[in-house]
Amino acid sequence: MHKTIITVSILFLNLFTVYAQNADMRISELINTSDWFALEKEYPKLKDSIQYDYVGLMAEAMIAQNFNREKDAIEPFRTLINKHQQQIGSGTALVFAEMTLGIYERCGMYALAAQKANGLIGQIKSSGAPVDYSNLIEIQKRNEALSKYDSTMVIRNRAKDLVIPFTTEKTDTALFDNQKPVSNRFYIPVIVHGETHQFMFDTGASTTYLSKRFADFIGVKYVGYSFPIGDLAYLDSLQLGDVTFKNVIALVHDGTLFNGVCTIDAVLGMDLVRQLDELRIDNKKNQIIFPAKQSKMPEYGRNLRCTNQLLFVEATDSAGSLAILLDSGAESGFFYNYFVKHRNELSQLRGTKEIVSGNVYGFHSTMAIHVPSVKFNICNQNIEMKDVYVPYMKNEHNNRDDMALGIDFFRQYDKIILNFKEMFMTVE
C-alpha cells in the first residue's frame, strides 16, 4: 500500500543551453530525471565547476530535501525564489515556495508556514497573474489550524538501546467487534493515555494513522482540518518503550474502504520513526531496536532517500536505476513504471491476470503480466524475485516508482538496519 498524504510535483527546468558547461548540464540532467542518488554522489565532485549559481542551489536544495536534512534546503530554496526567479521561472519558484512551507510544517513551525503562505497569496493576488494558488490556500488553512499546538518533540534516554518486541499477528482484537486484522505484519506495543495498544509498524506510512473508531476511543482532539481521505487530529503523547513522542499529529480515517477486507486501527508512521536516527529489525529475536550508538556506514555509502516522508532504497538492474519503495505494511509488488523501463523484454512474455491493490485512497485494479524472474541489486546484494506480476496498464495508483519491497522482503533477512542520520540501509 502506497500511503502518501501530500505529494508535491516539482517542475524541473530544461537547463541545456548553448552556454551551459558540462557540469551544469550533468547536474541539470540528474535533477530533471529525479536521479537523487546519482545527484548526491556526483554533485560534490562537480560543484566547483558549475557556472550558474542557481544550478548549484537547486542541487543543494534537492539533496537536502531527499536525504533527511530538510532544514538545510530552506536557504537554497529562499535564494532561488528571491534572486533567481527569472532563471528558474515563476512556476518553479511557486513549487519551491510550497516545498519550503512544507518543511516549516513538518518541523512544527505552523504559525510561520501560515504567515508565509498568506503573504504569498497576497503577492499573487496583487500581481493579477493567472496563477493557481489553491495549494497555498490549503497550506494556510491547515497551518492556522495546527498553530494551536506545539511542535512534535521526542524525549528519550540516548545512553541506552531502546528494544521493542514485535509480533507478526495482531493479538489485541478484543477492543472492537468485527476485527479483521492484517496478518504477517510488524505489530508493536504503543502506550496511549496509559493504555497499551498494538500499532502496525509500517515503513510505507508517511504519517501516523488512526482509524476513526480507535481515535474516538482513545480521545483525540480534532485539529479542524480535513483532507479528502481523513481528518487531522492531535495527541498529547505516544509512548514507545522509554521514548515519548509529545504533540503528535495523526491522520484519522473512517476505515470504510478497508472494512470489507481488513481492519487497520493504528499505524506508527515514518513521521515519528525517522526522528529516532536508526532502527534495527532483528527477525531472529522478533525485536525492533533503536540503538544508542549508530552503526557504521557501509562501504557503498548512502543508499536511502526520504521523499515525501517515504523511504526509498538505491537499486539498479539492466535498465539502470530503480525507484524502490520500502513498505513493510504491504507485500512486495511492482508498478507500471517498471514495465515502461523494461517494455522490450516484458512485451514478449505471455500470461496475464487482473491484480488488485489498495491504500487509504481506495482499491485499484489493473492488468499485469507474469514475469518468471526479476533480478536487481541493492545493498551490494543480487536479488531475484520469481513468478511476479508487473502491471502493463497505466493506472491512478502509482506511476512514479518501479516497485515496493514489502514485508516478505523484510522478513527474509536476520537483520535489517535503517539509518536515518546518514541515510543508509544494510541487510544480513
PyMOL commands that set and color helices and strands:
alter all, ss='L'
color gray80, all
select helices_A, chain A and resi 22-32+36-49+53-66+71-83+85-88+90-106+110-127+134-146+212-218+270-276+336-341+343-346+407-411
alter helices_A, ss='H'
color red, helices_A
select strands_A, chain A and resi 153-155+162-165+187-192+195-201+209-211+221-227+230-240+243-253+266-268+278-282+287-290+304-307+310-317+320-326+333-334+352-359+362-378+381-391+403-405+415-419+424-427
alter strands_A, ss='S'
color yellow, strands_A
deselect
rebuild
show_as cartoon
